[in-house]
Amino acid sequence: PPSRPGGLTEGPRKMGAAAAASAGAGAASRDLPAADCSMCGNNVRLHSHDVRYGSGSGQQSVTGVSAADDGNSYWRRGTPVRCGQAIRLTHLGTGRNLHSHRFTSPLSGNQEVSAFGEAGEGDYLDDWTVVCSGTYWVRDDEVRFQHTSTDVFLSVTGEQYGRPIHGQKEVHGMASSSQNNYWKVMEGIFMQPSEAFQTEQYHAEL
C-alpha cells in the first residue's frame, strides 16, 4: 500500500467484533480484571486497526485514542493475572497481539510497538510482563507492561499522527519507567474474586 504522512500505510479495513482486555470500573474495588476490556494510559485508550507502519517493521500500528466509545480499543488477555506474570494482549478487532521489537517508532524515536500475528497466534515478542503491587492485577490498579524480551515499558508521551489517523497518539516502548507508562482498565465485565483467590490473598497478608 502507498505510504502516508506520519510513517503509516493504510491497508484494507476489517469490520468485526469490538475488541477487549482487562479490568476497570464496576463493582467492588477488589474485583479481578475482566478477560475482555479497554485500557487507558495518559488519558488515551490503547487502540489498533488495520493501518500499517510505513517505516520500521511495516506491521499493524498501535496508537492511543481519546474517544471513549471506540470499538477498536478492546483487548483480550485471559484470567486471572498475577503481578509479575507474562501475558499476551490480543486485539479483538483484528486478532493480532500487542508486540514490540527493536525497530524505531516513527514519531518519538523510541521503540516501535505494533500488533502482530493471526487469530491470537504470534511469537515470543508478543509477551509482556504485568508490573504491579500485590499478588494479582485487580480492578482500579494502575499497572505497567514491560516487554519481556527488550525490557521497554508500553508508553504514551503525546506525539500525534497526521493522516490517515489524524489526532491519534503514538504508543511506543520506553527504556525507563515513568508516569508515561501507567495503564488502567476502563471498561469490561468485572469478575468477583473466587473463594480460592480470597483465601490466597488472606494468606499473603499474614
N, C-alpha and C positions, 0 to 999 in steps of 0.2 A: 504493500500500500504506500501511497505517497507520503513523504514526511510532512509534518505540520509544525507550526511555530511552537516553541516550548519543548522540542525534542520528543514529540509524540506522533504516532501514526494512528489513523482511525481504521479499524477493521470492521467486518460485518457485525451488526448489532445482534445480541442474543436477548430474546424476550424469554422470561422464565420466572420461576418462583422467586419470591422475595428471599433475601439471604438471612443469615443469623450468626450468634456466637457465645455469650457467657452470662453475666447476671445483671441486676440493675435496680429498678425501683419497683416496689411491690409490697409484700407482706412484711414479716418480721425482719429485723436488720441482720440476723444471722442466717438467713436463707442461703442455700447454695446457689451458685450461678446456674442459669439455665443452659441447656445444650445448645440452643439457638438464640442469638441476641445481637444487638448492635453495641458498639463501644465508642466512647468519646475520649479524646485527648486534646488538651489545649483548645477547647471549645469547638472542635470539629470531630466528625464521625469518620471512623475508618471505612473506606469505600473502595470498591473496584468495579471494573466494567471492561468491555471488550475493546479497549483503546490501548494500543501498544506503544512502548517507548520507541522513538525514532533514533535513539542512540543507545549506547550501552548494550544490554542483553537483547533488546527488541522484544522482551516478554510483556505480558499484560501489565499495565500500570496500576499502582495502588496510590490513592490520594486521600485527602481529607475534605469533607464537605460539611457545610453548616446546616443544611436542610434536615429537620427532624423527621420528616416523613419520607426520606429517600429509601427506596426499595433495594438499592444496591449496597446498602451499608450493613447487611446482616451476614454473620459468620457462624460456623458450627465448630465446636471444639470438643465435644464428649463430656461425660460427667463421672464423678466429681473431679476436681483438680486440686492437687496438693501444691503448696508453696514449694518451689524448687523442682517441680516436675516439668519435663519436656513435653510439649504438646504440639499439635498441628491445628491451625485455624483454616477452615475451608470456606471459601466464598460460596454462598448458596446459589447465587445467580449464575455463576459460570463453572462451578465445580473445581476451581483451581485453589491451590494452597498459598497462604502467605509465605513468602520466600525471600531470601536475600543471598548475596554473593558479592565478590569483590569487583563489581562494576561501580563506576562513579555515577551518582544521581545527577540528573540533568540541570537542576537549578542551584542547589546549595553546594554541590561538590562533595557531599557526604557519600555514604554507601547506598547504592540503589536497593530499594525494596520493590518486589514485583509479586505477581500471582502466577503460579506455575503448576503444571501437571494437568491431569484429566480425571474427572469424576472422583476427586479426592486422592488420587494416586500420584505421588511425586517422587522426591528423593530426600536425602538426609539434610539438604539445605532448606527444607521446609520446617525444621524443628526449632521451636522457641521455648526457652525456659521461663516459667512464671516466677517473677521475683516479688514476693510479698511476705508479710509477717504472719506468724501463727502457723497452724498446721495445714489449713485449706484456704483456697481463694474463696471468699464469701462475699455476698452482696454488700455493696457500698464500699468495698475495699478499693483503694487506688493501687494499681499494680504496674509493674514494668514487665516488658517482654524482651528478654535478652537472647539474641541469636546464638544457638548452641555452637555453631561452627566458627563464627567470626567474632563473637563477643560484643557486637554492637547492640545498642538499645533502639527499639522501634520508637521513632520520634517525629514530631511536627514542630517546625520553628517559624512558619509563616510565609515561606516563599510560595508565590502564587502563579499558576499556569495561565497562559492565554488560550487561544483556540486550539483544539476543538472542545476543551473542557474549561472554559473561562471561569475564573474565580475559585477553582479547586486548589487546595494546598498540597504541596509536595510532602509525601511521607517518605522518610529515609531512615538509615541506621546511623546513630552517633556513637562514637567510641567511649564517651563518658556519660555517666548518669547525671540527670538534671531534672528540673521541673518540666522540661520539654518532652520527657518520656514517660509520664504518668498516664495511665488509661483507666477508665471506669466504665462498667457496663451500664447502659441506659435503658434498654427495653429487653424483654424476653419473658419466658414463663419461669417463674421462680419456684424452686423446689424446697420444701421444708427439709431440714436435716433429718436423716433417718436415725433410728434408735442407736445403731452402731456408730454413726457419726457423732452423736451427742455423747455416747459413752467414751469414745476416743478423745473428744475434746475435754471431758471431765478428767480423764487420767492424765492428759497432757498438762493440765493446770495444777495437778497435785505436786 
